[in-house]
């Protein structure tokens, strides 16, 4: 494990493996860098992979109050550590953060995102606001378990799934990471792709989704519609569907898609 210090002094932990052009992996909600560990190993055949713990997770520190700009600065520190330029990949809400980092003008060679959970339905902003407000209230009251259950239900889990999670040995760890759910909600903003920022992305961009249905976010075409909306805003963005994959994408299916795009 290695560390880099962000602009505000926060220590960010990361693993570095492989040889070749640098790529930074940005994880989604409720996970640490272990979620991208297998993908990192798959990509290490062609790239130098920087797989890090977002602030407040795993071995990384946290500094309050939280702002999305601080997470962008974390990515900037990792890119500087990688030599001053790197590819960037973000999955789920980590994709929203990756898009914000690119829109902020970080030195990103190529950008790829997978199933960013923007809610482009007409009532998406209302749902996003209600979720974020309820989440903040639960966390402020110290009710981390309820906060994580709210996240699961919002993502499409059934009551039975929530109860099974509560009874699993993983639940204490999920409660521990629950405060960072508010960070992901902040990255997603009002739930829609930010039309005032995404058109400023200058690097080649891949927007990918899986081709199979998933309970996450209610299934259906939720992620496809979000991806199409991103492509409409990001100049020259490329859209790709990885057939047979859900939101919990198989790294062995994802890695060749990323390798092909990043190697162009």
N, C-alpha and C positions, 0 to 999 in steps of 0.2 A: 504493500500500500504506500502511496505517495500523498503529499499534501501541497496545496498551493494556497496563497493568501489572497483573498479578494480585496477589492478597493476599500471596503469598510472594516477590514481587519479580520473577517471571518475566515476560519481555516476550512478549506474544502478538501475532502478526501477523494482520491481517485486511484484506479488501477490502470496501468499502462502495459499494453502487450502488442506484439506484432511488429512488423517492419514495413514501411512504405508511407504513402501520404497519410497525414493525420486526419482522424475523424473523432469527433466528440459525440457521445451518446447521451441523450437527455431522456430520463425516465418519466413515466406518467405519475398519476396520483397513487398514494398509499403504498409506495414501494421504495426500496433503496437500490443500490447499484446491482444487487444480486439478480434483479429482474432482467437485466440486460447482459448478464454474465455469459450465457450461452451464445447470444448474438455476437458479443465481443470476440469470443473464441472463433466463431465462424468467419468474422471479418478480418481477424488477425493474419490470415493467410495472405492478404493483399494490402492491409493498412496498419498503421500504428494507431491503435484504438485507445481512446481516453474514456473510460467508463467511470463516472463519478457519482457520488452521493449528493443529491441536491441538498441545499442547506436545511437543517433541522431533521435530517434523516441519517441513518447509519452512523458512520464515523465522522460526518461533517458537523461543524458547529452551527450555531444559529445566532443571529443578532436581531433584536427587535427594536423598533417596529418593522414589520415586513413591508417591502415594496417590490413590485415586479422588477423595477430597475436594478435592485440589488441582485436578483437572480441573473439578469442580463450581464451584470458585472462579473458574476461567478463564471459564466461562460467565457467572457472576455479574458479572464485570468487563465483559464484552461487553454484557450487558443494561444495566448502569449507563451504559455509553458510549452506548447506544441511547436513553437517556432514563429508565431506571428500570423499564421493563416491555417485554416483547417476546414474540412467538410463538417457538416452538422446534421445529425439525425435526431428527430424527436418523435416519440410514440405517445398516442393518446393526448392527455393534457400537456405532456412534455412537448408535443408538437406545436401547441399554441405558444409555449415559451420559446421554442426554436424559431417560430415565425416572427415573434416580437424581437428576438435577437437579430435576425436578419434585417428586419425593418429598421432597427436602430443603427444599422450600418456597420455591424461587426465584420471583420475580414473573413468572410465565409466563402470558400471556393464554390461548393455546391451544397444545396440544402435538400433534405428529404424528410417527409413527415408521413406518419401512418395513422389513419383513423383519428383525426382530431375531433373531439366531441363538441363542436359548435352546434347549437340548436337553432336551425334556420327556419323553424316553423313560425307562423305569425305570432303565436303567444310565447315564443322562446324567451324573449327578454323578461317577461313576467315570471316565468318558471325559474329562470336563472337568478333573478333578484330574490324571489321567495326562498329558494334553496340557500343562497349565500347568507341572507339575513337569519334564517333559522340555524344554519351551521354556526355562524358567529355567536349567536345567543347560547347555544348548547356548549360551545367551547369556553365561552366566558364564564359559564356556570360550572365548569369543570366536569361536565357530563360527556366525557370522551367516548364512552361506549355508545351512547345514543347518537352522538355525532357521526360515528363510523357507520352505525346502522342506517342513519339518514342518507349517507353517501351511497351505501349499497342499494337501498330502495330507489333512490334517484337514478342510479345507473341501470336499474331494471331487475334487480334481484327480488325474489318472492320472500314473503315472511318466513317460509320454511328454510330458505337459503340463509337468511339472517340468523335464525335460531341455530342452524347447524354451525355457522361460523362462530357464534357465541360459545358454543360447547367445544370448539376445537382448541387444541393447544396453541394455535396461532393468535388467538384473540387478544391476549395481553400485549403482544407486539403491535397489533393493529390499533389498539387503544393508544399505545405510546406514540404512534406516528400520526394520530388523528389531527393534531393541531395543524399539520401541513396541508390538510385538505382545504383549508382556507386559502392557502397559497395558490393551489391549482384553480380554485374558484376565481381568484383575482386574475390569474393568467387568462382565463376565459372571458373575463369582463362581463358584458351584458349577454353573452352567449352566442353572439353573432361574430363572424369574421370581421375584424376592424377595417372597414372600408377606407378609413382615412390614413392607414399605415401600410397595409399590405401592398398597395400599388408601388410603394417605394422600394420593394425588394428587388435588388439588381442581380443577384446570383441565380444561376440555373436552378430550378426547383422541381422536385418530384413530389406529387401528392398521391399517395397510395391508400387503397382500402382492400379489405378481404372480400371475396366473392360469396362467402357463406353467411347465413343468418347467425345472429348471436343475441343472447338475452340482454347483453350490455346495451344500455340506452334504449331498451325496448325492441331491439331488433329492427327488422324491415330495412328500409333504405335510409335510415338516419345518418349513417356515416357517409354513404354515397352522396347524399344531398349536401352534406357539409363540405365534402371534398370538391364537389362541383362548384360550390360557392367560392372556395379558396382559389380554384383555378381561374375563375372569372376575374379575380382581383389581382393575382400575382402575374406580372408580365411574363409571357412565354412559359408558364408552368405546364408541366407534363403530367397527365393523369394516367394512373395504371391500377388495374384490379388484379389481385393475386387470388386466383380461383381456389376455392376450397378452404380458404382461411377465414377465421373469425377475428374478433378483437384480440383474442389471445393467440396471436400469430406465431406459427412455428418458425423459430430462427433459421432453420434449414431451408425454409421456403422464402423467407424474407431476405436473407443474406445475398443470394444470387441477383435478386432484383436491385438491391442497393449497389452491389459490386458493379453491375452492368452500367447503371446510371452514373455512379461516381467516377468510373473509369473512362468515361467519354472525353 
